[in-house]
Amino acid sequence: MKTRTLFATALTAIALSASLTTLAHSAEATPYRYGQNLDIANVISIDVPNSPQCEVVTAQMTYRNSAGDVKVLDYEQLSSVCTNQN
């Protein structure tokens, strides 16, 4: 009986993860504007592209707002290489 419960729980978690990923990819990204008010209840993922040099890159945050809608926001930040330079 425990095996069935564990298996059902695992399948539910996989299905939920797949549906969140699908929702995140189907949402159209909006660019961030300085001073923009954000309604972020839960961050789902943050994707930052790798860059071999110190430069500004466009990162993408997928989040859920207080109404439960999945949103995607593009914003600019320095690449991670910049923090390692002296």
PDB file of N, CA, C and O in Angstrom:
ATOM      1  N   MET A   1       0.819  -1.194   0.000  1.00  0.00           N
ATOM      2  CA  MET A   1       0.000   0.000   0.000  1.00  0.00           C
ATOM      3  C   MET A   1       0.864   1.259   0.000  1.00  0.00           C
ATOM      4  O   MET A   1       0.533   2.236  -0.672  1.00  0.00           O
ATOM      5  N   LYS A   2       1.971   1.244   0.749  1.00  0.00           N
ATOM      6  CA  LYS A   2       2.844   2.408   0.794  1.00  0.00           C
ATOM      7  C   LYS A   2       3.481   2.668  -0.560  1.00  0.00           C
ATOM      8  O   LYS A   2       3.696   3.821  -0.937  1.00  0.00           O
ATOM      9  N   THR A   3       3.782   1.610  -1.290  1.00  0.00           N
ATOM     10  CA  THR A   3       4.393   1.762  -2.608  1.00  0.00           C
ATOM     11  C   THR A   3       3.440   2.473  -3.555  1.00  0.00           C
ATOM     12  O   THR A   3       3.858   3.346  -4.316  1.00  0.00           O
ATOM     13  N   ARG A   4       2.171   2.110  -3.516  1.00  0.00           N
ATOM     14  CA  ARG A   4       1.173   2.768  -4.376  1.00  0.00           C
ATOM     15  C   ARG A   4       1.053   4.248  -4.044  1.00  0.00           C
ATOM     16  O   ARG A   4       0.998   5.089  -4.942  1.00  0.00           O
ATOM     17  N   THR A   5       1.011   4.560  -2.774  1.00  0.00           N
ATOM     18  CA  THR A   5       0.900   5.954  -2.348  1.00  0.00           C
ATOM     19  C   THR A   5       2.121   6.747  -2.783  1.00  0.00           C
ATOM     20  O   THR A   5       1.996   7.865  -3.281  1.00  0.00           O
ATOM     21  N   LEU A   6       3.289   6.177  -2.598  1.00  0.00           N
ATOM     22  CA  LEU A   6       4.524   6.832  -3.006  1.00  0.00           C
ATOM     23  C   LEU A   6       4.557   7.039  -4.517  1.00  0.00           C
ATOM     24  O   LEU A   6       4.948   8.105  -4.992  1.00  0.00           O
ATOM     25  N   PHE A   7       4.149   6.026  -5.266  1.00  0.00           N
ATOM     26  CA  PHE A   7       4.123   6.114  -6.723  1.00  0.00           C
ATOM     27  C   PHE A   7       3.129   7.181  -7.186  1.00  0.00           C
ATOM     28  O   PHE A   7       3.439   7.961  -8.087  1.00  0.00           O
ATOM     29  N   ALA A   8       1.953   7.224  -6.587  1.00  0.00           N
ATOM     30  CA  ALA A   8       0.944   8.222  -6.952  1.00  0.00           C
ATOM     31  C   ALA A   8       1.430   9.631  -6.629  1.00  0.00           C
ATOM     32  O   ALA A   8       1.205  10.561  -7.404  1.00  0.00           O
ATOM     33  N   THR A   9       2.090   9.790  -5.498  1.00  0.00           N
ATOM     34  CA  THR A   9       2.629  11.094  -5.124  1.00  0.00           C
ATOM     35  C   THR A   9       3.710  11.536  -6.098  1.00  0.00           C
ATOM     36  O   THR A   9       3.759  12.703  -6.486  1.00  0.00           O
ATOM     37  N   ALA A  10       4.575  10.613  -6.493  1.00  0.00           N
ATOM     38  CA  ALA A  10       5.637  10.938  -7.447  1.00  0.00           C
ATOM     39  C   ALA A  10       5.054  11.340  -8.795  1.00  0.00           C
ATOM     40  O   ALA A  10       5.513  12.308  -9.401  1.00  0.00           O
ATOM     41  N   LEU A  11       4.056  10.616  -9.271  1.00  0.00           N
ATOM     42  CA  LEU A  11       3.420  10.962 -10.547  1.00  0.00           C
ATOM     43  C   LEU A  11       2.749  12.329 -10.484  1.00  0.00           C
ATOM     44  O   LEU A  11       2.819  13.102 -11.440  1.00  0.00           O
ATOM     45  N   THR A  12       2.109  12.625  -9.377  1.00  0.00           N
ATOM     46  CA  THR A  12       1.467  13.928  -9.213  1.00  0.00           C
ATOM     47  C   THR A  12       2.507  15.045  -9.229  1.00  0.00           C
ATOM     48  O   THR A  12       2.288  16.085  -9.852  1.00  0.00           O
ATOM     49  N   ALA A  13       3.621  14.842  -8.558  1.00  0.00           N
ATOM     50  CA  ALA A  13       4.682  15.856  -8.532  1.00  0.00           C
ATOM     51  C   ALA A  13       5.267  16.072  -9.921  1.00  0.00           C
ATOM     52  O   ALA A  13       5.530  17.209 -10.312  1.00  0.00           O
ATOM     53  N   ILE A  14       5.473  15.002 -10.662  1.00  0.00           N
ATOM     54  CA  ILE A  14       6.004  15.122 -12.023  1.00  0.00           C
ATOM     55  C   ILE A  14       5.021  15.862 -12.917  1.00  0.00           C
ATOM     56  O   ILE A  14       5.421  16.729 -13.694  1.00  0.00           O
ATOM     57  N   ALA A  15       3.745  15.528 -12.814  1.00  0.00           N
ATOM     58  CA  ALA A  15       2.729  16.195 -13.632  1.00  0.00           C
ATOM     59  C   ALA A  15       2.638  17.676 -13.290  1.00  0.00           C
ATOM     60  O   ALA A  15       2.508  18.505 -14.191  1.00  0.00           O
ATOM     61  N   LEU A  16       2.704  18.021 -12.020  1.00  0.00           N
ATOM     62  CA  LEU A  16       2.647  19.421 -11.602  1.00  0.00           C
ATOM     63  C   LEU A  16       3.861  20.180 -12.104  1.00  0.00           C
ATOM     64  O   LEU A  16       3.736  21.309 -12.579  1.00  0.00           O
ATOM     65  N   SER A  17       5.024  19.576 -12.003  1.00  0.00           N
ATOM     66  CA  SER A  17       6.246  20.213 -12.493  1.00  0.00           C
ATOM     67  C   SER A  17       6.173  20.450 -13.993  1.00  0.00           C
ATOM     68  O   SER A  17       6.561  21.516 -14.472  1.00  0.00           O
ATOM     69  N   ALA A  18       5.682  19.471 -14.737  1.00  0.00           N
ATOM     70  CA  ALA A  18       5.557  19.609 -16.192  1.00  0.00           C
ATOM     71  C   ALA A  18       4.557  20.695 -16.554  1.00  0.00           C
ATOM     72  O   ALA A  18       4.783  21.444 -17.505  1.00  0.00           O
ATOM     73  N   SER A  19       3.458  20.796 -15.816  1.00  0.00           N
ATOM     74  CA  SER A  19       2.462  21.818 -16.137  1.00  0.00           C
ATOM     75  C   SER A  19       2.985  23.216 -15.817  1.00  0.00           C
ATOM     76  O   SER A  19       2.688  24.156 -16.554  1.00  0.00           O
ATOM     77  N   LEU A  20       3.754  23.381 -14.739  1.00  0.00           N
ATOM     78  CA  LEU A  20       4.340  24.685 -14.425  1.00  0.00           C
ATOM     79  C   LEU A  20       5.352  25.092 -15.485  1.00  0.00           C
ATOM     80  O   LEU A  20       5.421  26.261 -15.865  1.00  0.00           O
ATOM     81  N   THR A  21       6.134  24.134 -15.960  1.00  0.00           N
ATOM     82  CA  THR A  21       7.102  24.425 -17.012  1.00  0.00           C
ATOM     83  C   THR A  21       6.390  24.840 -18.287  1.00  0.00           C
ATOM     84  O   THR A  21       6.817  25.782 -18.954  1.00  0.00           O
ATOM     85  N   THR A  22       5.314  24.154 -18.635  1.00  0.00           N
ATOM     86  CA  THR A  22       4.538  24.496 -19.827  1.00  0.00           C
ATOM     87  C   THR A  22       3.922  25.876 -19.688  1.00  0.00           C
ATOM     88  O   THR A  22       3.952  26.662 -20.635  1.00  0.00           O
ATOM     89  N   LEU A  23       3.367  26.184 -18.531  1.00  0.00           N
ATOM     90  CA  LEU A  23       2.790  27.506 -18.304  1.00  0.00           C
ATOM     91  C   LEU A  23       3.849  28.592 -18.405  1.00  0.00           C
ATOM     92  O   LEU A  23       3.600  29.655 -18.974  1.00  0.00           O
ATOM     93  N   ALA A  24       5.009  28.334 -17.865  1.00  0.00           N
ATOM     94  CA  ALA A  24       6.082  29.323 -17.894  1.00  0.00           C
ATOM     95  C   ALA A  24       6.539  29.590 -19.318  1.00  0.00           C
ATOM     96  O   ALA A  24       6.821  30.734 -19.673  1.00  0.00           O
ATOM     97  N   HIS A  25       6.615  28.545 -20.138  1.00  0.00           N
ATOM     98  CA  HIS A  25       7.067  28.728 -21.509  1.00  0.00           C
ATOM     99  C   HIS A  25       5.980  29.339 -22.390  1.00  0.00           C
ATOM    100  O   HIS A  25       6.291  29.959 -23.407  1.00  0.00           O
ATOM    101  N   SER A  26       4.707  29.173 -22.016  1.00  0.00           N
ATOM    102  CA  SER A  26       3.634  29.727 -22.833  1.00  0.00           C
ATOM    103  C   SER A  26       3.370  31.200 -22.509  1.00  0.00           C
ATOM    104  O   SER A  26       2.786  31.918 -23.322  1.00  0.00           O
ATOM    105  N   ALA A  27       3.792  31.650 -21.334  1.00  0.00           N
ATOM    106  CA  ALA A  27       3.594  33.047 -20.966  1.00  0.00           C
ATOM    107  C   ALA A  27       4.585  33.924 -21.733  1.00  0.00           C
ATOM    108  O   ALA A  27       5.770  33.602 -21.828  1.00  0.00           O
ATOM    109  N   GLU A  28       4.090  35.020 -22.272  1.00  0.00           N
ATOM    110  CA  GLU A  28       4.953  35.929 -23.029  1.00  0.00           C
ATOM    111  C   GLU A  28       5.707  36.839 -22.066  1.00  0.00           C
ATOM    112  O   GLU A  28       5.122  37.401 -21.140  1.00  0.00           O
ATOM    113  N   ALA A  29       6.996  36.974 -22.292  1.00  0.00           N
ATOM    114  CA  ALA A  29       7.831  37.784 -21.409  1.00  0.00           C
ATOM    115  C   ALA A  29       7.578  39.268 -21.633  1.00  0.00           C
ATOM    116  O   ALA A  29       7.425  39.725 -22.766  1.00  0.00           O
ATOM    117  N   THR A  30       7.537  40.008 -20.534  1.00  0.00           N
ATOM    118  CA  THR A  30       7.428  41.460 -20.619  1.00  0.00           C
ATOM    119  C   THR A  30       8.729  42.057 -20.093  1.00  0.00           C
ATOM    120  O   THR A  30       9.270  41.577 -19.097  1.00  0.00           O
ATOM    121  N   PRO A  31       9.235  43.091 -20.746  1.00  0.00           N
ATOM    122  CA  PRO A  31      10.481  43.705 -20.278  1.00  0.00           C
ATOM    123  C   PRO A  31      10.240  44.549 -19.021  1.00  0.00           C
ATOM    124  O   PRO A  31       9.223  45.233 -18.908  1.00  0.00           O
ATOM    125  N   TYR A  32      11.175  44.491 -18.093  1.00  0.00           N
ATOM    126  CA  TYR A  32      11.087  45.280 -16.868  1.00  0.00           C
ATOM    127  C   TYR A  32      11.420  46.736 -17.167  1.00  0.00           C
ATOM    128  O   TYR A  32      12.355  47.036 -17.910  1.00  0.00           O
ATOM    129  N   ARG A  33      10.633  47.638 -16.570  1.00  0.00           N
ATOM    130  CA  ARG A  33      10.905  49.074 -16.648  1.00  0.00           C
ATOM    131  C   ARG A  33      11.283  49.547 -15.247  1.00  0.00           C
ATOM    132  O   ARG A  33      10.671  49.134 -14.262  1.00  0.00           O
ATOM    133  N   TYR A  34      12.285  50.408 -15.160  1.00  0.00           N
ATOM    134  CA  TYR A  34      12.738  50.919 -13.869  1.00  0.00           C
ATOM    135  C   TYR A  34      11.565  51.546 -13.120  1.00  0.00           C
ATOM    136  O   TYR A  34      10.831  52.360 -13.679  1.00  0.00           O
ATOM    137  N   GLY A  35      11.392  51.168 -11.866  1.00  0.00           N
ATOM    138  CA  GLY A  35      10.320  51.706 -11.041  1.00  0.00           C
ATOM    139  C   GLY A  35       9.000  50.967 -11.186  1.00  0.00           C
ATOM    140  O   GLY A  35       8.020  51.325 -10.533  1.00  0.00           O
ATOM    141  N   GLN A  36       8.958  49.946 -12.028  1.00  0.00           N
ATOM    142  CA  GLN A  36       7.729  49.188 -12.263  1.00  0.00           C
ATOM    143  C   GLN A  36       7.322  48.452 -10.988  1.00  0.00           C
ATOM    144  O   GLN A  36       8.152  47.810 -10.344  1.00  0.00           O
ATOM    145  N   ASN A  37       6.042  48.547 -10.628  1.00  0.00           N
ATOM    146  CA  ASN A  37       5.536  47.809  -9.476  1.00  0.00           C
ATOM    147  C   ASN A  37       5.331  46.355  -9.874  1.00  0.00           C
ATOM    148  O   ASN A  37       4.700  46.066 -10.891  1.00  0.00           O
ATOM    149  N   LEU A  38       5.864  45.444  -9.071  1.00  0.00           N
ATOM    150  CA  LEU A  38       5.759  44.021  -9.361  1.00  0.00           C
ATOM    151  C   LEU A  38       4.913  43.330  -8.301  1.00  0.00           C
ATOM    152  O   LEU A  38       5.016  43.634  -7.112  1.00  0.00           O
ATOM    153  N   ASP A  39       4.081  42.405  -8.741  1.00  0.00           N
ATOM    154  CA  ASP A  39       3.246  41.605  -7.851  1.00  0.00           C
ATOM    155  C   ASP A  39       3.771  40.170  -7.920  1.00  0.00           C
ATOM    156  O   ASP A  39       3.291  39.365  -8.717  1.00  0.00           O
ATOM    157  N   ILE A  40       4.755  39.858  -7.082  1.00  0.00           N
ATOM    158  CA  ILE A  40       5.390  38.541  -7.105  1.00  0.00           C
ATOM    159  C   ILE A  40       5.043  37.808  -5.815  1.00  0.00           C
ATOM    160  O   ILE A  40       5.475  38.197  -4.730  1.00  0.00           O
ATOM    161  N   ALA A  41       4.261  36.745  -5.948  1.00  0.00           N
ATOM    162  CA  ALA A  41       3.915  35.935  -4.788  1.00  0.00           C
ATOM    163  C   ALA A  41       4.886  34.768  -4.619  1.00  0.00           C
ATOM    164  O   ALA A  41       5.189  34.360  -3.498  1.00  0.00           O
ATOM    165  N   ASN A  42       5.378  34.226  -5.760  1.00  0.00           N
ATOM    166  CA  ASN A  42       6.258  33.063  -5.710  1.00  0.00           C
ATOM    167  C   ASN A  42       7.127  33.036  -6.963  1.00  0.00           C
ATOM    168  O   ASN A  42       6.608  33.089  -8.078  1.00  0.00           O
ATOM    169  N   VAL A  43       8.433  32.957  -6.790  1.00  0.00           N
ATOM    170  CA  VAL A  43       9.342  32.847  -7.933  1.00  0.00           C
ATOM    171  C   VAL A  43       9.440  31.376  -8.323  1.00  0.00           C
ATOM    172  O   VAL A  43       9.743  30.521  -7.491  1.00  0.00           O
ATOM    173  N   ILE A  44       9.182  31.093  -9.594  1.00  0.00           N
ATOM    174  CA  ILE A  44       9.250  29.724 -10.104  1.00  0.00           C
ATOM    175  C   ILE A  44      10.658  29.416 -10.597  1.00  0.00           C
ATOM    176  O   ILE A  44      11.222  28.373 -10.264  1.00  0.00           O
ATOM    177  N   SER A  45      11.231  30.329 -11.397  1.00  0.00           N
ATOM    178  CA  SER A  45      12.590  30.109 -11.890  1.00  0.00           C
ATOM    179  C   SER A  45      13.222  31.426 -12.315  1.00  0.00           C
ATOM    180  O   SER A  45      12.534  32.398 -12.625  1.00  0.00           O
ATOM    181  N   ILE A  46      14.549  31.429 -12.320  1.00  0.00           N
ATOM    182  CA  ILE A  46      15.324  32.556 -12.837  1.00  0.00           C
ATOM    183  C   ILE A  46      16.367  31.970 -13.779  1.00  0.00           C
ATOM    184  O   ILE A  46      17.157  31.111 -13.387  1.00  0.00           O
ATOM    185  N   ASP A  47      16.365  32.437 -15.016  1.00  0.00           N
ATOM    186  CA  ASP A  47      17.311  31.962 -16.023  1.00  0.00           C
ATOM    187  C   ASP A  47      18.232  33.107 -16.418  1.00  0.00           C
ATOM    188  O   ASP A  47      17.778  34.151 -16.886  1.00  0.00           O
ATOM    189  N   VAL A  48      19.533  32.900 -16.223  1.00  0.00           N
ATOM    190  CA  VAL A  48      20.539  33.895 -16.586  1.00  0.00           C
ATOM    191  C   VAL A  48      21.471  33.246 -17.605  1.00  0.00           C
ATOM    192  O   VAL A  48      22.074  32.213 -17.313  1.00  0.00           O
ATOM    193  N   PRO A  49      21.598  33.836 -18.801  1.00  0.00           N
ATOM    194  CA  PRO A  49      22.477  33.231 -19.803  1.00  0.00           C
ATOM    195  C   PRO A  49      23.947  33.327 -19.392  1.00  0.00           C
ATOM    196  O   PRO A  49      24.369  34.290 -18.752  1.00  0.00           O
ATOM    197  N   ASN A  50      24.704  32.319 -19.771  1.00  0.00           N
ATOM    198  CA  ASN A  50      26.152  32.332 -19.521  1.00  0.00           C
ATOM    199  C   ASN A  50      26.823  33.243 -20.528  1.00  0.00           C
ATOM    200  O   ASN A  50      26.418  33.304 -21.689  1.00  0.00           O
ATOM    201  N   SER A  51      27.843  33.947 -20.086  1.00  0.00           N
ATOM    202  CA  SER A  51      28.595  34.829 -20.963  1.00  0.00           C
ATOM    203  C   SER A  51      30.071  34.709 -20.604  1.00  0.00           C
ATOM    204  O   SER A  51      30.419  34.708 -19.423  1.00  0.00           O
ATOM    205  N   PRO A  52      30.943  34.609 -21.606  1.00  0.00           N
ATOM    206  CA  PRO A  52      32.369  34.473 -21.312  1.00  0.00           C
ATOM    207  C   PRO A  52      33.038  35.786 -20.904  1.00  0.00           C
ATOM    208  O   PRO A  52      34.178  35.781 -20.441  1.00  0.00           O
ATOM    209  N   GLN A  53      32.342  36.903 -21.071  1.00  0.00           N
ATOM    210  CA  GLN A  53      32.933  38.194 -20.737  1.00  0.00           C
ATOM    211  C   GLN A  53      31.990  39.017 -19.866  1.00  0.00           C
ATOM    212  O   GLN A  53      30.797  38.726 -19.778  1.00  0.00           O
ATOM    213  N   CYS A  54      32.534  40.036 -19.232  1.00  0.00           N
ATOM    214  CA  CYS A  54      31.739  40.917 -18.383  1.00  0.00           C
ATOM    215  C   CYS A  54      30.911  41.833 -19.271  1.00  0.00           C
ATOM    216  O   CYS A  54      31.446  42.699 -19.963  1.00  0.00           O
ATOM    217  N   GLU A  55      29.595  41.628 -19.243  1.00  0.00           N
ATOM    218  CA  GLU A  55      28.685  42.422 -20.066  1.00  0.00           C
ATOM    219  C   GLU A  55      27.282  42.362 -19.482  1.00  0.00           C
ATOM    220  O   GLU A  55      27.009  41.566 -18.583  1.00  0.00           O
ATOM    221  N   VAL A  56      26.400  43.199 -19.992  1.00  0.00           N
ATOM    222  CA  VAL A  56      25.004  43.181 -19.586  1.00  0.00           C
ATOM    223  C   VAL A  56      24.301  42.069 -20.359  1.00  0.00           C
ATOM    224  O   VAL A  56      24.417  41.981 -21.581  1.00  0.00           O
ATOM    225  N   VAL A  57      23.567  41.220 -19.633  1.00  0.00           N
ATOM    226  CA  VAL A  57      22.813  40.133 -20.255  1.00  0.00           C
ATOM    227  C   VAL A  57      21.340  40.270 -19.884  1.00  0.00           C
ATOM    228  O   VAL A  57      21.000  40.899 -18.882  1.00  0.00           O
ATOM    229  N   THR A  58      20.482  39.685 -20.688  1.00  0.00           N
ATOM    230  CA  THR A  58      19.047  39.696 -20.403  1.00  0.00           C
ATOM    231  C   THR A  58      18.676  38.412 -19.676  1.00  0.00           C
ATOM    232  O   THR A  58      18.749  37.320 -20.239  1.00  0.00           O
ATOM    233  N   ALA A  59      18.279  38.557 -18.423  1.00  0.00           N
ATOM    234  CA  ALA A  59      17.849  37.421 -17.610  1.00  0.00           C
ATOM    235  C   ALA A  59      16.327  37.340 -17.662  1.00  0.00           C
ATOM    236  O   ALA A  59      15.657  38.296 -18.053  1.00  0.00           O
ATOM    237  N   GLN A  60      15.793  36.196 -17.267  1.00  0.00           N
ATOM    238  CA  GLN A  60      14.346  36.003 -17.318  1.00  0.00           C
ATOM    239  C   GLN A  60      13.874  35.361 -16.014  1.00  0.00           C
ATOM    240  O   GLN A  60      14.398  34.334 -15.582  1.00  0.00           O
ATOM    241  N   MET A  61      12.871  35.992 -15.397  1.00  0.00           N
ATOM    242  CA  MET A  61      12.292  35.464 -14.171  1.00  0.00           C
ATOM    243  C   MET A  61      10.863  35.023 -14.452  1.00  0.00           C
ATOM    244  O   MET A  61      10.066  35.781 -15.004  1.00  0.00           O
ATOM    245  N   THR A  62      10.548  33.795 -14.069  1.00  0.00           N
ATOM    246  CA  THR A  62       9.189  33.274 -14.170  1.00  0.00           C
ATOM    247  C   THR A  62       8.628  33.238 -12.758  1.00  0.00           C
ATOM    248  O   THR A  62       9.253  32.696 -11.846  1.00  0.00           O
ATOM    249  N   TYR A  63       7.446  33.818 -12.581  1.00  0.00           N
ATOM    250  CA  TYR A  63       6.881  33.908 -11.237  1.00  0.00           C
ATOM    251  C   TYR A  63       5.368  33.788 -11.280  1.00  0.00           C
ATOM    252  O   TYR A  63       4.747  33.862 -12.341  1.00  0.00           O
ATOM    253  N   ARG A  64       4.794  33.601 -10.106  1.00  0.00           N
ATOM    254  CA  ARG A  64       3.341  33.550  -9.952  1.00  0.00           C
ATOM    255  C   ARG A  64       2.942  34.785  -9.154  1.00  0.00           C
ATOM    256  O   ARG A  64       3.543  35.080  -8.121  1.00  0.00           O
ATOM    257  N   ASN A  65       1.918  35.515  -9.635  1.00  0.00           N
ATOM    258  CA  ASN A  65       1.473  36.708  -8.920  1.00  0.00           C
ATOM    259  C   ASN A  65       0.442  36.338  -7.853  1.00  0.00           C
ATOM    260  O   ASN A  65       0.110  35.163  -7.698  1.00  0.00           O
ATOM    261  N   SER A  66      -0.063  37.322  -7.122  1.00  0.00           N
ATOM    262  CA  SER A  66      -0.988  37.053  -6.021  1.00  0.00           C
ATOM    263  C   SER A  66      -2.323  36.490  -6.489  1.00  0.00           C
ATOM    264  O   SER A  66      -3.059  35.906  -5.694  1.00  0.00           O
ATOM    265  N   ALA A  67      -2.646  36.660  -7.781  1.00  0.00           N
ATOM    266  CA  ALA A  67      -3.878  36.087  -8.333  1.00  0.00           C
ATOM    267  C   ALA A  67      -3.664  34.651  -8.810  1.00  0.00           C
ATOM    268  O   ALA A  67      -4.616  33.979  -9.207  1.00  0.00           O
ATOM    269  N   GLY A  68      -2.404  34.177  -8.772  1.00  0.00           N
ATOM    270  CA  GLY A  68      -2.110  32.816  -9.199  1.00  0.00           C
ATOM    271  C   GLY A  68      -1.710  32.694 -10.657  1.00  0.00           C
ATOM    272  O   GLY A  68      -1.491  31.585 -11.145  1.00  0.00           O
ATOM    273  N   ASP A  69      -1.611  33.827 -11.371  1.00  0.00           N
ATOM    274  CA  ASP A  69      -1.223  33.805 -12.780  1.00  0.00           C
ATOM    275  C   ASP A  69       0.289  33.669 -12.901  1.00  0.00           C
ATOM    276  O   ASP A  69       1.035  34.253 -12.115  1.00  0.00           O
ATOM    277  N   VAL A  70       0.741  32.892 -13.894  1.00  0.00           N
ATOM    278  CA  VAL A  70       2.172  32.747 -14.157  1.00  0.00           C
ATOM    279  C   VAL A  70       2.596  33.844 -15.114  1.00  0.00           C
ATOM    280  O   VAL A  70       1.995  34.020 -16.174  1.00  0.00           O
ATOM    281  N   LYS A  71       3.630  34.580 -14.741  1.00  0.00           N
ATOM    282  CA  LYS A  71       4.144  35.695 -15.542  1.00  0.00           C
ATOM    283  C   LYS A  71       5.629  35.487 -15.794  1.00  0.00           C
ATOM    284  O   LYS A  71       6.308  34.800 -15.032  1.00  0.00           O
ATOM    285  N   VAL A  72       6.127  36.088 -16.873  1.00  0.00           N
ATOM    286  CA  VAL A  72       7.548  36.026 -17.211  1.00  0.00           C
ATOM    287  C   VAL A  72       8.042  37.448 -17.406  1.00  0.00           C
ATOM    288  O   VAL A  72       7.420  38.236 -18.119  1.00  0.00           O
ATOM    289  N   LEU A  73       9.158  37.777 -16.773  1.00  0.00           N
ATOM    290  CA  LEU A  73       9.708  39.125 -16.815  1.00  0.00           C
ATOM    291  C   LEU A  73      11.153  39.069 -17.300  1.00  0.00           C
ATOM    292  O   LEU A  73      11.966  38.325 -16.752  1.00  0.00           O
ATOM    293  N   ASP A  74      11.472  39.855 -18.326  1.00  0.00           N
ATOM    294  CA  ASP A  74      12.850  39.998 -18.794  1.00  0.00           C
ATOM    295  C   ASP A  74      13.465  41.205 -18.101  1.00  0.00           C
ATOM    296  O   ASP A  74      12.821  42.247 -17.980  1.00  0.00           O
ATOM    297  N   TYR A  75      14.700  41.073 -17.649  1.00  0.00           N
ATOM    298  CA  TYR A  75      15.405  42.196 -17.033  1.00  0.00           C
ATOM    299  C   TYR A  75      16.891  42.079 -17.352  1.00  0.00           C
ATOM    300  O   TYR A  75      17.387  41.004 -17.689  1.00  0.00           O
ATOM    301  N   GLU A  76      17.585  43.194 -17.239  1.00  0.00           N
ATOM    302  CA  GLU A  76      19.010  43.206 -17.551  1.00  0.00           C
ATOM    303  C   GLU A  76      19.832  43.187 -16.272  1.00  0.00           C
ATOM    304  O   GLU A  76      19.474  43.805 -15.269  1.00  0.00           O
ATOM    305  N   GLN A  77      20.948  42.458 -16.334  1.00  0.00           N
ATOM    306  CA  GLN A  77      21.882  42.407 -15.215  1.00  0.00           C
ATOM    307  C   GLN A  77      23.270  42.134 -15.764  1.00  0.00           C
ATOM    308  O   GLN A  77      23.425  41.726 -16.915  1.00  0.00           O
ATOM    309  N   LEU A  78      24.279  42.363 -14.933  1.00  0.00           N
ATOM    310  CA  LEU A  78      25.643  42.046 -15.328  1.00  0.00           C
ATOM    311  C   LEU A  78      25.836  40.534 -15.288  1.00  0.00           C
ATOM    312  O   LEU A  78      25.280  39.854 -14.426  1.00  0.00           O
ATOM    313  N   SER A  79      26.619  40.018 -16.215  1.00  0.00           N
ATOM    314  CA  SER A  79      26.894  38.580 -16.230  1.00  0.00           C
ATOM    315  C   SER A  79      27.684  38.192 -14.984  1.00  0.00           C
ATOM    316  O   SER A  79      28.311  39.035 -14.342  1.00  0.00           O
ATOM    317  N   SER A  80      27.644  36.917 -14.657  1.00  0.00           N
ATOM    318  CA  SER A  80      28.320  36.444 -13.442  1.00  0.00           C
ATOM    319  C   SER A  80      29.834  36.596 -13.522  1.00  0.00           C
ATOM    320  O   SER A  80      30.503  36.608 -12.489  1.00  0.00           O
ATOM    321  N   VAL A  81      30.382  36.712 -14.717  1.00  0.00           N
ATOM    322  CA  VAL A  81      31.826  36.895 -14.880  1.00  0.00           C
ATOM    323  C   VAL A  81      32.266  38.218 -14.251  1.00  0.00           C
ATOM    324  O   VAL A  81      33.388  38.321 -13.756  1.00  0.00           O
ATOM    325  N   CYS A  82      31.404  39.219 -14.266  1.00  0.00           N
ATOM    326  CA  CYS A  82      31.751  40.546 -13.742  1.00  0.00           C
ATOM    327  C   CYS A  82      32.062  40.508 -12.250  1.00  0.00           C
ATOM    328  O   CYS A  82      32.903  41.276 -11.781  1.00  0.00           O
ATOM    329  N   THR A  83      31.409  39.641 -11.502  1.00  0.00           N
ATOM    330  CA  THR A  83      31.633  39.582 -10.057  1.00  0.00           C
ATOM    331  C   THR A  83      32.952  38.922  -9.710  1.00  0.00           C
ATOM    332  O   THR A  83      33.451  39.087  -8.597  1.00  0.00           O
ATOM    333  N   ASN A  84      33.527  38.173 -10.647  1.00  0.00           N
ATOM    334  CA  ASN A  84      34.785  37.471 -10.393  1.00  0.00           C
ATOM    335  C   ASN A  84      36.008  38.273 -10.814  1.00  0.00           C
ATOM    336  O   ASN A  84      37.138  37.835 -10.597  1.00  0.00           O
ATOM    337  N   GLN A  85      35.798  39.442 -11.412  1.00  0.00           N
ATOM    338  CA  GLN A  85      36.923  40.255 -11.868  1.00  0.00           C
ATOM    339  C   GLN A  85      37.345  41.230 -10.777  1.00  0.00           C
ATOM    340  O   GLN A  85      36.524  41.668  -9.971  1.00  0.00           O
ATOM    341  N   ASN A  86      38.627  41.563 -10.758  1.00  0.00           N
ATOM    342  CA  ASN A  86      39.137  42.528  -9.767  1.00  0.00           C
ATOM    343  C   ASN A  86      39.143  43.912 -10.329  1.00  0.00           C
ATOM    344  O   ASN A  86      39.538  44.855  -9.644  1.00  0.00           O
TER     345      ASN A  86
END
